[in-house]
Amino acid sequence: MKLTARSEYALLALVYLARQDSDEVVSAESIARAKAIPQKFLEQILLTLKRARYLRSTKGQRGGYQLAKPADSVTLAEIIRLFDGALAPTESTSKYFYGPSPIEKERRLLRIFREIRDLVSNRLEAATIADML
């Protein structure tokens, strides 16, 4: 598993929003400035998070974003999967994004990579945005 800039920035934005008052609306510009994220890129990420119902948005001059779910109910794993897909090191060991791969020809290698998948997945499933505060 390798995180893309999209998933890293999404996690940074969610943690930033979780640190704000729950009724506060924060502009994309404020998030971009605070976390040094290119604003246009961040706006695409925020739109994806909104469509996936992790964020709510308000339009207008005082518009912006806020969490749509409690921070303790959003896991790192689900955000990474939203942007990057599988957490598994190979497609053939993925639970949700399975695809055949050459590693399947060696059962012991396959077993090791499944163990790695489980370690990474279990840790990221257990960690929430609230845990990052």
C-alpha positions as CSV (number, residue, x, y, z in Angstrom):
1,M,0.0,0.0,0.0
2,K,1.2,3.4,-0.9
3,L,-0.7,6.6,-0.1
4,T,-1.3,9.1,-2.8
5,A,-1.3,12.9,-2.2
6,R,-5.1,12.8,-2.5
7,S,-5.6,10.5,0.5
8,E,-2.9,12.3,2.5
9,Y,-4.5,15.6,1.9
10,A,-8.0,14.2,2.6
11,L,-6.8,13.0,6.0
12,L,-5.1,16.3,6.8
13,A,-8.3,18.2,5.9
14,L,-10.5,15.9,8.0
15,V,-8.3,16.2,11.0
16,Y,-8.3,19.9,10.6
17,L,-12.1,20.1,10.4
18,A,-12.4,17.8,13.4
19,R,-10.4,20.2,15.4
20,Q,-12.9,23.0,14.8
21,D,-16.1,23.6,16.7
22,S,-18.8,21.2,15.4
23,D,-21.0,24.0,14.3
24,E,-18.3,26.0,12.6
25,V,-18.1,26.1,8.8
26,V,-14.5,26.3,7.4
27,S,-13.7,27.5,3.9
28,A,-11.6,25.5,1.5
29,E,-9.2,28.4,1.4
30,S,-8.7,28.3,5.2
31,I,-8.0,24.6,5.1
32,A,-5.6,24.9,2.2
33,R,-3.7,27.7,3.9
34,A,-3.5,26.0,7.2
35,K,-2.3,22.7,5.8
36,A,-0.3,24.0,2.8
37,I,-2.5,22.1,0.3
38,P,-3.0,23.5,-3.2
39,Q,-6.5,25.0,-3.0
40,K,-7.8,23.7,-6.4
41,F,-6.6,20.2,-5.6
42,L,-8.1,20.4,-2.1
43,E,-11.5,21.5,-3.6
44,Q,-11.6,18.3,-5.7
45,I,-10.8,16.3,-2.6
46,L,-13.5,18.1,-0.5
47,L,-16.0,17.4,-3.2
48,T,-15.2,13.7,-3.2
49,L,-15.6,13.7,0.6
50,K,-18.9,15.5,0.4
51,R,-20.2,13.1,-2.2
52,A,-19.2,10.2,0.0
53,R,-21.1,12.0,2.8
54,Y,-18.1,12.6,5.1
55,L,-18.6,16.4,4.8
56,R,-21.4,18.9,4.6
57,S,-21.0,22.2,2.7
58,T,-22.6,25.5,2.9
59,K,-22.6,27.9,0.0
60,G,-22.2,31.6,0.0
61,Q,-19.7,34.2,1.2
62,R,-19.5,32.6,4.7
63,G,-19.8,29.1,3.2
64,G,-17.5,26.2,3.7
65,Y,-17.2,22.7,5.0
66,Q,-17.8,20.8,8.2
67,L,-17.8,17.1,9.2
68,A,-21.1,15.3,8.4
69,K,-20.2,12.4,10.7
70,P,-18.6,12.3,14.1
71,A,-14.8,12.1,13.9
72,D,-14.8,8.9,16.0
73,S,-16.9,7.1,13.4
74,V,-14.6,7.8,10.4
75,T,-11.7,5.4,10.1
76,L,-8.5,6.0,8.3
77,A,-9.0,2.9,6.3
78,E,-12.3,4.1,4.8
79,I,-10.8,7.4,3.7
80,I,-7.7,5.7,2.2
81,R,-9.9,3.2,0.3
82,L,-12.1,6.0,-1.0
83,F,-9.1,7.7,-2.6
84,D,-6.5,4.9,-3.2
85,G,-8.5,1.7,-3.3
86,A,-7.0,-1.5,-1.8
87,L,-5.0,-1.5,1.4
88,A,-3.4,-4.8,0.4
89,P,0.1,-5.0,-1.0
90,T,-1.1,-7.0,-4.1
91,E,-4.5,-7.2,-5.8
92,S,-4.7,-11.0,-5.2
93,T,-4.6,-10.4,-1.4
94,S,-7.2,-7.7,-1.4
95,K,-10.5,-8.3,0.4
96,Y,-12.4,-5.6,-1.5
97,F,-10.5,-5.1,-4.7
98,Y,-9.4,-8.6,-5.6
99,G,-7.7,-9.2,-8.9
100,P,-5.4,-12.1,-10.0
101,S,-1.7,-11.6,-9.7
102,P,1.5,-13.7,-10.2
103,I,2.0,-14.0,-6.4
104,E,-0.8,-16.5,-6.3
105,K,1.5,-19.1,-7.8
106,E,3.3,-19.4,-4.5
107,R,1.0,-20.2,-1.5
108,R,3.6,-19.2,1.1
109,L,4.2,-15.8,-0.5
110,L,0.5,-15.3,-0.7
111,R,0.1,-16.1,3.0
112,I,2.8,-13.6,4.0
113,F,1.2,-10.8,1.9
114,R,-2.2,-11.6,3.4
115,E,-0.7,-11.3,6.9
116,I,0.7,-7.9,5.9
117,R,-2.7,-6.9,4.5
118,D,-4.4,-7.9,7.8
119,L,-1.9,-6.0,9.9
120,V,-2.2,-2.8,7.9
121,S,-6.0,-3.1,7.5
122,N,-6.7,-3.9,11.2
123,R,-4.6,-1.0,12.3
124,L,-6.2,1.5,9.9
125,E,-9.7,0.2,10.6
126,A,-9.1,0.7,14.4
127,A,-7.8,4.3,14.0
128,T,-10.3,7.1,13.6
129,I,-10.1,10.8,12.7
130,A,-10.8,11.5,16.4
131,D,-7.8,9.4,17.4
132,M,-5.6,11.9,15.5
133,L,-6.7,14.9,17.5
